[in-house]
């Protein structure tokens, strides 16, 4: 099944109410698994050491008031009513905001950008507001466009948010599973519990990560029912505790109790905010997973189900604790102590399932964001496996999966308590939210063209709340908060080194590309024998002739009769429509049979396998030849600019275009197609290649001959020619640059994957040429 067609046939954004409600139900399992798990550990982390539960109930009421207003202001007001509107053609997350800014302010650092990319449908369809020339945003835009330093700061800010999301992908499974398993503490002694809790949590984590390669879609149908059951369970328990223990607990929702809490607890209360902020863990998922659902469905699910259920759960726990001050147990503030004893075991089972679902969501999100980073040139190429042919976005990355598992196990075994895990998770969560707030303030001015005063109000109001929580988390640096900082620093170094090295390598390619005059001086034969077949030269250049080609021509006695310079590039949009996939043009006159093909992908696009990609590539060249209207007798001076290219879609998206047929039947005939007879060989039987050509418009004789030659070359086989680069810092470079390029980038390059379309090609069809880059 063609996944690209699935992506663009999903028109649920403006669907019926039935569709919206169905999506709202499905979003429970994907979006809200992590957020719904937080009642397991919020109170326990808050009352760990910094504050004590007293008979005046000022502490528990103050914490409840903080939880209520934090849930109301951050997930409900900030995300549901404001941030969700800043989608990038339906996609959300840190990179979506960065992508919006890249397009509206030209602050992106992708090297091989073209003006043709701005004509993509999704590049301009995000509802651009007419620009007021007096708007202060124009001045801010010009400042960002002029200063490279500000562009790098913006990139680093986006990468910090991304790295913290990856860090959260390590911490969330650990704290969720560990907190769920901690329910065993009420049914056994402290000594037994110490030796049972960690092994069980580790077994569940290993099982969770071992199942990743099967894909979410195989067990995903269970996710929404599990989360729905969990939400109904905690809301019913909360309602029972409110009515049975303290019906007046609703009074604690008043902001006055926050003031009383801070006045009494002072520094201890401020430090305990690091535990309170765990109530909004997973809020960023509402924005990050927007691409799988619609704004309305996510808003409905949160506003009418998730938000009320969580408020009831926290109120119920507070009502129970307000009447229980002296329990003979060291675990008196946990979630399970407020669960009626008769249903404690069923609730424990549901909680473990819920923890697995919440962990699954953040793991899948981590895979997705690493794929986006890789597409934008900010992470080394990794093996990406699409686990579903029907559901877009469900991917599996083996290397990342096992790294996450080892880090999760290390944190679980190393910390062994919810307090330090909560400190670590809290810092990761609040950092991502701060980054989102900063980027959103720029989006308000540069993309929405609103008043800069409005942006200042946004960043001041929400930034102040998040800065308060950030300071409370950062003070716990030695008590676990160092973990997300260390993880993020490692990933940030990897990302920036890869991005810097890739950028320098591209700049070297541009500076050393071959002049078109050199090519024209060789003549149509290129001064060598042209043999049957297609030579596919992989390059990052979108114009000009790569130096690797001159290396071949000057050192080899023969070369392929058809040469294609292929560039697979990413553009700052989530998806590129299939009908806009390829840019195709000529390099030199027609008789040279040199073509340039640029395959464009968005940062969330699905890359086809090598066979489908190869067919689409050849068909795009054939369609270009059929529709090319340029004169064949143009002078050489007209070929100095090879940037004139035509937009050609994939074969599946162009029903009226040329289609390619391959078969082993030597006697079959087909009407309305160009054919080449294949010479019989006693040893090798080659496939016959045919182009099925539409009836109209008529193809002239020159184009027909060119198509026939392309078929003949395709039957002769295709060779993939790739440069095996050795990047070295040039003499006179600083020692930092030498370390980054000679050791850091070189190590990452040697351990990263090649182009996706070349992974399954037989080694006999690949020719690698070593080149040294002095950058």
N, C-alpha and C positions, 0 to 999 in steps of 0.2 A: 504493500500500500504506500502511495506517495504521501509522505508526511507533510510536504510543503502544501499540498492541496488541502490537507486537513486543517492546517494553520489558518489558511485564508478563507476557508468555508465556515469557520467558527464565528458566526455573526451573532453571538449572544449578547453583545454590548447593548443592543437595543431590542432585546427579546421581550417575550410576553412575561406576565407576572408569574406564570407557571415555571418558565425557564429561570427567572430571577430567583424564585424561592428554592428551586432545585439546586442552583448554584450556591445559594446561601447555606443550604444543608450540607453540600459537599465541602464548602469552605471550612466547616467545623473541624474536619479531620486534618486539613492541610495547614490552615492559617492559625487556628486557635489552640492547637494541641499544647504548645509551650506555655502560652498565657494562662490556660485553664489549669495547669499543673501547679502554679505558684502558691495556692493556699496550703500546699503540703509543707512549705518551708518558710513562709514569710514571718509568722509570729515566732517560730523557733529561732530563726536567725536574728530577729530584732531583740529578743530577750536573752540572747546567748550570754553576754557578759556586761554590756554597757549599762543596762538599766535592769531594775528588779520589779517584779509584779507585787504591788502592795495592796493593803485592804482598802485604801481610799479609791482605788480603781482609776486614778488620774493617768497612770501610765497606759493601761490598756485602752481607755477611752481616747487618749491622745493619739496612740498608734492607729486606732480605728479611724479617727478623723483624718489623719495623714493619708492612710490607705485610700479612703473614700475620695478625697480631693485630688490625690495623685492620679487615681484611675479616671476621674472625671475630666481633669485638665489635660492630661497627656494623651492617653489613647483615644478618649472620646472627642475632646475639643480639637486638639492639635492634629491627630492623624485622621480621624473620621471626617471632620468638617473642613480641614485645610489641606493637609499634606496629600491626601488621596487625589486631590484635584490636579496635582503636579505630575501627572503620569506622562510617560514618554510613549505616545501612541498606544496606550493601554498597558505599558510595562511600568513597574515601580522599582524602588530600591535606590541605593546610593549611586550606582552607575547610571541609572535612568536620569537622576538629577544632573549628574556630571555631563551626560550626553546632551541634555537640553541646553546647558550652558555652553557646551562646545559649539553647538549649531547656531545659537543666537548671538554669541559674542566672539566667535572664532578664537576660542582659547584652547582648542584641542591640540595635543602634541603628537597625533598620529602623523607619520612622515609623508605617506603617499596619498595625500588628499587631492581631489580633482574638482573642478567646477561642475562637472557632470554629476557628481554625487549630490549636489544641491538640488538637482532636478528630480531626485527620487520622490516617490509619492509620500512616503512616511517622513521625509526630511522636512516637509512644509505643511503637513496636514494636522498639526497639533493646535490649530485654532489661534494663529498669531493675531494679536491685537494690533490695530493700526497705531503707528508710533507717533507720539506727539513730539515735535521737534524741540519743544521747550522742556521736555522731560529730563530730569537729572540723570536718568538711566543711560542716556546717550553718552554723557561724559564719563560715567563709570565704565561703560562698554569700551570706549576708546582707551581708557587707562589700562584695562586688562589686555586689550589687543596690542598695545605698544610695549608693555613691560613683560618680558619673558619670565622674570622672577616671580611675578604674580601668577602667571600661568603654571609655573612649577609648584608654587604654594598651593594652588587650587588642586592640582593633581595629587600632591602629597596628602592633602586633606581628604580627598576621595579615597585614596589608598589606605589611610589610617582607619576610616570607617569600614572599609572592606576587610582589613586585617582583623579588626575587632569582631566583625561578624564571623570570620573563620575561627577566632578564639572562642567565641560563644558556641560555635559548633563542637568545640572540645569540652567546654564546661557544662553546657546544658544537659547532655545525656548523663554526665556523671552525677550532677546534683539532683536531677529528676529521678533517676533510677534509685540512687542512694536514699533519697527522702521517702520514696514509695516503700522501699524495703524496710525502712526504719520503723514501720508499724509493728514489726516483730518484737520491738523492745518492751511492749506492754504484756507480752505473754511468756516472757522468760527472764531469767536473772541477768544482771548487768554483765557478769562474767561470760555467760553463754552467748549473750547478744553480741559481745565484742568479737567473738570468733566466728559468728555465723553471718553477720550483716555484710561484711566486706566480700567474702567469697561468693555469696549469692548475687550481690550487685555486679561483681566481675563476670560471673557466668552469664547473667542477663545481657550485659554490655557486649560480650564476645558473640553471643547469639544474635544480637541486634545487628552488629556490623557484618557478621558472616552472611546474613540474609540480604545484604544490600545489592549483590549482583543479580538477584532475581528480579529486582525492580519493585517500585512501590505499587504498580498497578495490580500485582498478583495478590496483595493483601490490603490494598487501598480501600476496597469496598467495606472493610471492617472499621476504618478509621473514624468516619463520621458517626456511626452508631456508638462506638466506644466513647468518643468525646461527648456526644449528646447524653449518653447514659451517665457519664461522670458529672456533667453540669447539672442534670436533674437530681443526681444523688447528693451533691454538695449543697444545692439550693434547698432541697427538702430537709437535710440534716440541719442546715442553718436556720430554716424556718421553725423546725422543732425546738432547737436550742433557744431561739428568741422567745417563743411562746411559753416554753417550759421554765426557763431560768430567769430571763430578764426582758420583759416586753418593752421596757423603757430604754433599751440600749440605743434606739434610734436618736436619742438626744445627743449622743456622742458624735453625730455627723456634723454638728455645729463647729465652725472654724475656731470658736472660743476655746475648745478643748485642745487644739494644737498649741495655742498660746499658753495655756495652763501647763501643758506637757513640757514645753521648752523652758518655762519659768522654773519648774520644779527640778527637772533633770539636768538642765544646762548643758555642759560639755558632753555628758553621757548621752543625753537625748539627741544631740547633734550627731554623735558618732553612730547612734542606732539607726539613723536615716539610711545607712548603707544596707540594712536588712529590710527596711520598709520599701525601698525602691525595687526590690525583687518582685513586688506585686505587678509591675508593668513589664516584666521579662516576657519577651515575645511580641510586644506591641509593634515592633518594627516589621514583623512578618505580615501585618496587614498591608503594608506598603510594598514590601519586597515581593510578595506573592500575588500582586495585583494582576499580573499578566495571565494567570490561570483562571481568573474570575472577572467579575465586573465591579465597578465602584459601588453600585446600588446593592448588590448581593452581600458584599463585605460589610457595608454599613448596616444593613438589616440584621445580619447575623450577630454583629457586636451589640448594636443598640437594644435589640429586643430579646436577646437570649444570653449572650456571654456576659455582658455588663451587669444585668440584674442578678444573674446566678452568682457571679463573683462577689458582689456587694452583700448578698444574703449569706454567702459562705463566711465572709470575714465578720459580718455582724453576729452570726451564730457562734463562731469561735469566741468572740469578745463577750457575748452574753454568758457563755458557759464559764469562761475564765473569771468574769466579774463576780461569780458566786463561789469560786473555788480558789482559795489563796494558799492553803496549806495542805498540799497533797504529798503523801509520803512516797515521793519518787523524784528522781533526778531529771525526768523527762516530762515535767508537768505542763510545759507550754507547747508541746507538739500538736499537730493536727489530730492525730488519732485519739488523744485523750478526750476530745469533745465528741467523738463518735459513740453513740450508744453501744454498750458492750455486746448486745445480741447481734448486731449487724457488722461488727468490727472486721470479721474475717472476709465476708463478701466485699466490703468496702476496700480492704487491703488488696484483694484480687483485681478489682476495677482500677484501683490506683496504680498498680504495677502496669496494667495494660495501657492506662492513660499516659504513664511516664514513657513507655515505649513509643506510643504514637507521637507525643511531644518531641521526643528525641529524633524520631524519624523525619519529622518536618524540618528541623534545623539541620540535620545531616544532608537532606536533599537540597536545602537552600544553600549550604556550603558548597556542594558540588556545582550548583548553578552559578554562584557568584565567581568561583574559580574559572569556570568556562568563559564567563563574561570578561574577566581579567585577561585571560589568554587571548581572547578574540581582539581585545583592545591593545595588545602588545605589552601587557604589564605582568605577564606570568609565563614561565616556560611552557612549551607545548607538552601536553600530557595526553594520555590515551583516554578518550571519551567514548563511552559505550551508551547508546540509546536503548533503554530497557523496554520501551513501548513504541510500537509503530503507529499508535492511535492517539496517544496523549503526549502533546508537545511539552518538552521541558523535563521529562523524567530521564535522568542520566545517571551514570555510574562511572566514577573515576577510581580505578583500583588502587593506584599509588596513594591518593589522598585518603581513601577509605581506611587503609591499614595504618597510615600515619595517625589519623584521628583516633582509631581504636587504641593504639599504643599510648597515645597521650591521655586518653580518657582513663585507661587502666592505671597509668602512672599517677594521675590526680586522685583517683578513688583510693588507691592503696596508700599514697603518700599523705593525704589529708585526713581521711577516715572520719570526718565530721562535717556537718552541714554548714557550720559557721564559716570556716575558711573557704569552702567551695562557694558559699553565698557571697563572700567578700570579693572573690575573683570574678564570679559571674556578674555581680552588680556593676563593677567597674567597666566591664566589656559592654554591657547593655547601655549604660548611661553615656559612654563615649560615642557609640553609634548614634544615639539620639542627639547629642550635641553637634555632631558632624551634619546630621540631617537638618537641624535648625539653622546652621550657618549656610549650608547650600540653599535651603529654602528661602532664606532672606535675599540671596542673590537672584533666585528664580523669580521672586516677586517683582524685582526691579527690572531685570534684563529680559525675562521671558514674558511675564504678564504685563510689563510696562506700567506698573502701579507706582504710586508715590513712594519715594525713599523713606518718608516718614512712617508709612505703613510697615515697611521692612524693618525699620529700627524698632517699632513697637513690637513686632513679632519676635525679633531676636532678643529684645530686652525682657519681654514677659516670659516666654518659654525658656530662654537662655538662663534667666535668673533661677528659675525652678530647677533646671537641670544642673546648673553650676553648683547649687546648694547640695544636691545629691552627689555630684561628682567629687566635691571636696570631702564629703563624709566617706566616700569610697576610697579616695586616694590616701586618706589618713591611715587606712588599714593596709598600707603597702606591705609591711612585714608579716601581716596576718593573712596572706593569701592573695592580696590584690596585685602582687608582683607577677603573678602567672600570666594574666592577659597582656600585661605590658611586655613581658619577655617574649611571649608567642607573637604578638603583633610586631615587635621590633624585628624578629627573625624574618617573618613574612614580608615586612616592609622593605628590609634590605634586599631580599630575594627579588621582589617586584621591581624596585627602583634600579637595581643592578641590571636586570634583564631589559628593562625599558631603555636605560641609558646605553647599553651595549647595542641593542637593536637599532636605536636612533643613529648612533655613530657608524654602524655598519651600512645603514642606508645612505647616509651622507657620503661615505666613501664610494658607494656604487654610483651615486649621482655625479660625483666629481670625476670618476674614471670611466664613464660611459663613452662609447665609441661614436664618432661623428657619422651622420648619415652620408656625408660626402665620401667617406672612406668606403662605405658599402656600395655606393653608386659607381665608384671607380673600379670595382671588381667585375661588374657586369652581371647579367642574369645567372651565369653559372657559378658566381662567387669565386671564380678562378680555380675551382676544383670540380671533381666528378660528382654529379647529383644522382644518388642511388634511390631506389624505390623505398618508400616508407615515410613516416612522419617523425620529425624530431621535435619533442616537446621540451622547451628550455624553461626551467623554473627561474623566475626572477622577481624581485620586489619592486622593480622599476615600473612606472606606469607610462613612461615615455623614454625614447632613446634606446640604444642598443647596448646591452650589458657587455662588460669587458670579457666575460666568459665566452661569448660567441666569437670574438676576434681570436681568442686563444684556440678555439677549435679550427677555425678556417685557416689559420696560419700553420697549424701543426698536424692536421689530418689530411690525407689525400682525397677523401670523399666525404660527402655529407648528404643528408636526406633531401629528397626532392621537394618536400613541404616542411617548412619550419614554423613552429608556433611559439611565440614568446608568451608564456602564461604567468599571470600575476594573480594570486589569490589574496584579496585584501579585505579588511574589515572597515566598515563605515559606521559613524556614530549614530546609528538608528537601531532599534531592537530587531527589526526584520526588513529584509529586502524582498519585494514581491518577485515571484518566479518570472514574470514577464519582463522584469527589469534586471535580471540576474547578470547578464554578460554585456560588456562593452567590447566590440570587435572592430578592428581596423587593419589597415595594411602598413607594412614597413617597407618603403620603396615601391617601385612600379609593380604592376600586376604580374609581369613575367618572372619576377623574382620568387614568387610563391612564398613570401614571408608575411606572416600575420601576427597581430598582437591581440590577445584575448585577456580581458580583465574580469575575473569572477568576483562579484561583490557579495559580501555576507554581512548581516547585522550581528550585533553582539549576542543575540539569543537565537540565531538561526541554526538550523539543522544542516550539517554537512553530509552530502550523499556519499555512498561508497564509491570505490574507484570505477566500477563498471558503469554505473549510471552517470557519474560525472564525465567519464570519457565519452559516452554517447552524446550527452548534452553539449559537450565541448565541440565535437565534430559537427553536430547539427547546427550549432550557432555559427560556425565558420561557413557551412554550406548555405545557411539562410542569409548570411551577410553577402556571400558571392552572388546569390540570386537577386538580392534587392539592391546591389551596389550600382549606382548610376554614374560613377566617376568616369571620365574619359580615359581611354587606354593610351592616348598619345600625348599625355601631359609632359611638359618639360621637366628636367631633373630638379629645377629650382622649386617646383611645387611640392617636392617630397622632403623639404628641409624641416617641415613641421609634421610630425606623425601623430599628433594628438587628436586629429579628427576621427571620431569613432562613432559607431552606430550602436544603439541599444537593442539587444536581442535577448529574448526570453528563453527559458528552458523548453525542450521539445514537448513536455507535458502541458505547458501553459499556452503553447501556440498551436492550436488545432489546424490552422490554415498554413502552417509553415512546412518546411521540408522535414521528413522523417527518414530515419536510417533503418534499414532492414539488414540483418545478418542471418544467413542460413548455410547449411551444408549441402543442400539439394542443388545439383548442378544442372538439372533439366527444367526446373520450375521457371515460369515466366510470369511477369507482372506488368500490367498495363500502366501507362503514365509514369514510368520510372526509368531512371538512367541506370544502365547495367555495364559491368565489365566482366568479360569471361575470364575465368581463372584457368591457367594452364595446369593440367593434371600432373601430379607428381606421384611416383610410386611409393614415396616415403611419407610425405606430409600432405594432408588434405586441408587446404586453407578455406576459410569461410568466404563466401561471396558477399560483398557489400553493395547495397543498392540504396539510392536516395529516392524516396517517393516524393515526387514534385507535384504541387498543386496545379490545376488546369490553367489558372490565370494568376498573375500576369505571365505573358509569354517570356521565355528566357532567350536572350540573344545567343548567337553562336559562340562568342567568346566566353560567356559565363558557363555555357554548357560544357565547353572544353575544360574550363577550370574545375568545374564540379567533377567531371570524369577523371581528371588527374588527381583530385582529392580522394575519390573512391579508390583509385589504383594505389595511392599512397597508403590509405587505410588498410587495404588488403595486405600490403607489404609489411604491416606491423607498426607499432609505435614504440619509440625509445624515449625514456624519461631522462633528461640530462639535468643534473643538479650540481650546484657548486658546493663543495665541501670546504667551508671557509675556516681559516685560522686567523682569528682576530687578535692583533697585538697592538699595544700602545706604542705610538711612534716615539722616536728619540726626543728627549727634551721634555716629555710629559712629566707631570708631578707624580710623586710616589703614590698618592691616593688613586690617581687615574690608572697607574700601572697595576696596582693591586686589584682594582675593580675590574679592569679589562683582562689582564693577563691571567688572573687566577679566578676571580668571581664569575665573570661572564663566560670564560672558557669552560669552567666546571659545569655551569648550568647548560651551556650549549651541547656539551658532550653527553649530558645525561637527559636531554629533552628529546621529544619525538620529532620526526620529520613532518612534512606536509601530510594532511589526512588522506588525500587522494593517492599518495604513494605508498601507504602502509602495506597494501595487499598485492603490490605489483611484484612479479617474479624478479629475482635479483639479476637475471640475465638481461632484463629489459631496462635496467637502470645503469646509467653511466655517471659516476661522480668524478668531479675534477677538483683537485685541491688548489685553493688560492689563499694567499696570505694578505690580510687586510691590516694596514698600518693606520690606525685611527687616532 
